[in-house]
Amino acid sequence: MDLLLLALLLSTGGYAVNAQQQRKRIALLGAHLGNYQIEKLLETLTQGYLRALGEQDPERRSQIFALLEGSESQLSDQFGRFAAEFARVDPQLARVSRLPVGLPFALQLFPAASFDMRQALAVHAQGIARVARNEAGRAPRDKAFMMTAELFLMQHTCHWFCKSRTVASARMVARHQTPHAQLVASVSPETRAAYTALVGH
């Protein structure tokens, strides 16, 4: 019975510490994101892409895609500035655990099993900007699919930073019916190479 009580106390204490650490990461990310309209622009783009892709009239579809280029440019610019701002965060506060689940003191106990959120955001900023510029000359439909993947993978990274890899992946499936592996496979080759080199898979 004493062992059971001890296990319960340790479990409760660990949960409390982990929750506190997660709240601090959420507050840190939110404090920087609050200076921009990234979430609003992301929603504008994803909804706009769906509307364009569902449009039967080719001319009307082209018009919608053309209108969305302004939002793509704004998002690219704002996310680039956000990533540059977050790059000034204390390195110790920017570490992200690669462990599947959130554990208390995981970063202190397993420092090698982590990556730098500042570098991850830089990878996403470059990827979003690259697709927005459409350097590869992709068709509007292909560009929209790739930009959506870039944005959703960036969202996954933010959820991972705030919670854990498992929670982030579950949210992607619940909200967008898209597994993490599919997102990684759908972004630009340059983003995929930089991302996998950083996070380890």
C-alpha positions as CSV (number, residue, x, y, z in Angstrom):
1,M,0.0,0.0,0.0
2,D,2.9,2.4,0.8
3,L,4.4,1.6,-2.6
4,L,1.1,2.3,-4.3
5,L,0.8,5.7,-2.4
6,L,4.4,6.6,-3.3
7,A,3.8,5.8,-7.0
8,L,0.6,7.9,-7.0
9,L,2.4,10.8,-5.4
10,L,5.3,10.6,-7.9
11,S,2.8,10.3,-10.8
12,T,0.8,13.3,-9.6
13,G,3.9,15.4,-9.0
14,G,5.3,14.5,-12.3
15,Y,2.1,15.4,-14.1
16,A,2.0,18.8,-12.3
17,V,5.6,19.6,-13.2
18,N,5.1,18.6,-16.8
19,A,1.9,20.7,-17.0
20,Q,3.8,23.7,-15.6
21,Q,6.6,23.3,-18.1
22,Q,4.1,23.1,-21.0
23,R,2.3,26.2,-19.8
24,K,5.6,28.1,-19.9
25,R,6.3,27.0,-23.4
26,I,2.8,27.9,-24.6
27,A,3.1,31.3,-23.0
28,L,6.6,31.9,-24.6
29,L,5.4,31.0,-28.1
30,G,2.1,32.9,-27.6
31,A,3.9,36.0,-26.5
32,H,5.9,36.1,-29.8
33,L,3.0,35.0,-32.0
34,G,0.8,37.7,-30.5
35,N,2.7,40.3,-32.4
36,Y,1.6,39.0,-35.8
37,Q,-1.5,37.8,-37.7
38,I,0.0,34.5,-38.7
39,E,-2.9,32.3,-37.5
40,K,-5.5,34.6,-39.3
41,L,-3.5,34.5,-42.5
42,L,-3.1,30.8,-42.3
43,E,-6.8,30.3,-42.0
44,T,-7.4,32.7,-44.9
45,L,-5.1,30.7,-47.1
46,T,-6.3,27.2,-46.2
47,Q,-9.9,28.2,-46.6
48,G,-9.1,30.1,-49.9
49,Y,-7.3,27.1,-51.3
50,L,-10.3,24.9,-50.6
51,R,-12.6,27.3,-52.2
52,A,-10.4,27.6,-55.3
53,L,-9.9,23.8,-55.6
54,G,-13.7,23.3,-55.4
55,E,-14.4,25.9,-58.1
56,Q,-15.5,24.3,-61.4
57,D,-15.0,27.4,-63.5
58,P,-11.2,27.5,-64.5
59,E,-11.3,31.3,-64.9
60,R,-12.9,31.8,-61.5
61,R,-10.4,29.3,-60.0
62,S,-7.5,31.3,-61.4
63,Q,-8.9,34.5,-60.0
64,I,-9.1,33.1,-56.5
65,F,-5.5,31.7,-56.7
66,A,-4.3,35.1,-57.9
67,L,-6.1,36.9,-55.0
68,L,-4.5,34.6,-52.5
69,E,-1.0,35.5,-53.6
70,G,-1.3,38.7,-51.5
71,S,-2.0,36.6,-48.4
72,E,0.8,34.2,-49.2
73,S,3.2,37.2,-49.4
74,Q,2.0,38.6,-46.1
75,L,2.2,35.3,-44.3
76,S,5.7,34.7,-45.7
77,D,6.8,38.1,-44.5
78,Q,5.2,37.9,-41.1
79,F,6.4,34.4,-40.4
80,G,10.0,35.4,-41.4
81,R,9.9,38.3,-38.9
82,F,8.4,36.0,-36.2
83,A,11.2,33.4,-36.8
84,A,13.8,36.1,-36.6
85,E,12.3,37.5,-33.4
86,F,12.1,34.0,-31.8
87,A,15.7,33.4,-32.7
88,R,16.7,35.8,-29.9
89,V,15.0,33.5,-27.3
90,D,17.3,31.9,-24.6
91,P,18.7,28.7,-26.2
92,Q,17.7,26.7,-23.1
93,L,14.1,27.8,-23.5
94,A,14.0,26.9,-27.1
95,R,14.8,23.2,-26.8
96,V,12.2,20.6,-27.9
97,S,12.2,17.1,-26.7
98,R,12.3,14.4,-29.4
99,L,10.7,11.9,-27.0
100,P,7.2,10.8,-28.1
101,V,5.5,11.9,-24.9
102,G,5.9,14.9,-22.6
103,L,8.0,14.0,-19.5
104,P,9.0,16.3,-16.6
105,F,12.6,17.4,-16.9
106,A,13.0,15.5,-20.2
107,L,15.2,18.2,-21.6
108,Q,17.5,18.1,-18.5
109,L,17.6,14.3,-18.3
110,F,18.0,13.7,-22.1
111,P,19.5,16.8,-23.6
112,A,20.8,14.9,-26.7
113,A,17.2,13.8,-27.5
114,S,16.1,17.4,-28.4
115,F,16.3,20.0,-31.2
116,D,16.3,23.8,-31.3
117,M,12.9,25.4,-31.9
118,R,14.6,28.5,-33.3
119,Q,16.2,26.4,-36.0
120,A,12.9,24.7,-36.8
121,L,11.1,28.0,-37.2
122,A,13.8,29.2,-39.5
123,V,13.4,26.0,-41.6
124,H,9.6,26.7,-41.8
125,A,10.1,30.4,-42.6
126,Q,12.4,29.5,-45.5
127,G,10.0,26.8,-46.8
128,I,7.0,29.1,-46.7
129,A,8.9,31.8,-48.4
130,R,10.2,29.5,-51.1
131,V,6.8,28.1,-52.0
132,A,5.2,31.6,-51.9
133,R,7.8,32.8,-54.4
134,N,7.1,29.7,-56.5
135,E,10.7,29.3,-57.6
136,A,10.0,25.9,-59.1
137,G,7.1,27.3,-61.3
138,R,4.5,24.9,-59.9
139,A,0.9,25.1,-61.2
140,P,-1.4,27.0,-58.8
141,R,-3.1,23.7,-57.7
142,D,0.3,22.0,-56.9
143,K,1.5,25.2,-55.2
144,A,-1.6,25.3,-53.0
145,F,-1.2,21.7,-51.9
146,M,2.5,22.2,-51.1
147,M,1.9,25.5,-49.2
148,T,-0.8,23.8,-47.2
149,A,1.6,21.0,-46.2
150,E,4.3,23.6,-45.3
151,L,1.8,25.5,-43.1
152,F,0.4,22.3,-41.4
153,L,3.9,21.0,-40.7
154,M,4.8,24.3,-39.1
155,Q,1.6,24.0,-37.0
156,H,2.7,20.5,-36.0
157,T,6.1,21.9,-34.9
158,C,4.4,24.5,-32.7
159,H,2.2,22.0,-31.1
160,W,5.2,19.7,-30.6
161,F,7.1,22.5,-28.8
162,C,4.1,23.3,-26.6
163,K,3.0,19.7,-25.8
164,S,4.7,16.7,-27.3
165,R,5.3,14.9,-30.7
166,T,2.5,12.5,-30.0
167,V,0.0,15.2,-29.1
168,A,1.0,17.3,-32.2
169,S,0.5,14.3,-34.5
170,A,-2.9,13.4,-33.0
171,R,-4.0,17.0,-33.5
172,M,-3.0,17.0,-37.1
173,V,-5.1,13.8,-37.7
174,A,-8.0,15.1,-35.7
175,R,-8.2,18.6,-37.3
176,H,-6.9,17.9,-40.8
177,Q,-7.1,14.1,-41.3
178,T,-3.4,14.2,-42.2
179,P,-0.7,12.0,-40.6
180,H,2.6,13.6,-39.8
181,A,4.5,11.4,-42.2
182,Q,2.2,12.6,-45.1
183,L,3.0,16.2,-44.2
184,V,6.7,15.6,-44.3
185,A,6.3,13.8,-47.7
186,S,4.2,16.7,-49.1
187,V,6.4,19.8,-48.3
188,S,9.1,21.0,-50.7
189,P,12.2,18.8,-51.0
190,E,14.3,21.5,-49.4
191,T,12.1,21.8,-46.4
192,R,11.9,18.0,-46.0
193,A,15.7,17.6,-46.1
194,A,16.3,20.4,-43.6
195,Y,13.4,19.4,-41.3
196,T,14.4,15.7,-41.1
197,A,18.0,16.6,-40.5
198,L,17.0,18.7,-37.6
199,V,14.3,16.7,-35.9
200,G,15.8,13.3,-36.6
201,H,13.0,11.7,-38.8
